[in-house]
């Protein structure tokens, strides 16, 4: 897990320095501070179980694999879009790619949402 978190930090620094202003490595997660002062917590304890959680003031954007939303086509992956209760299909990440590639996809999605404002 620790090695994976180091690779996420490298991707954040090398490929997303336009939106990431600081990075923190914790025992159970990576935290990224973005240009708008919001933060992303990445938890990836084991293969196929993860959470990419972006907190922006009172809004959340999280892609995770918690098995709570069986009616979603991308189950168990799903997106909490803006709030805990607004759950939609995961159209950002893909199956059968590396955790680093899905982290890149998530960060590109975040970059796109930031640019819309």
C-alpha positions, 0 to 999 in steps of 0.5 A: 500500500505504501508503495502505491501511495508514493506512486500516487504522490509522484503522479500528482506532483509530475502530472497535476502540478497545475492544480495540486499545490501540496501533498501529504502522505499519511499512514492510511491515505494520500492528501492533496491540497488543490489550487482552490484550497479544497482537498482530495483524500485517496485511500486504496488499502487493497486492490479493487477497494478504494476511495477518491474523495474530493471535499470542496466546501460543503460539496463532495465528489467521491468515487468509491467501491463501497458495495452500497449501490447495487442498482448502479451499472458500474457496481461496485464503483459509483460517484457521489456527485456533489453530495452523499445522496446524489449517487451516479454511475462511475463514468470516469474510471475503468476496470482492468487498468492499474490503480495509478491509471485510475488515479490519473483518470480521477485527477483529469476529471477533477481538473476538468471540473475545476476549469468549468468554474 
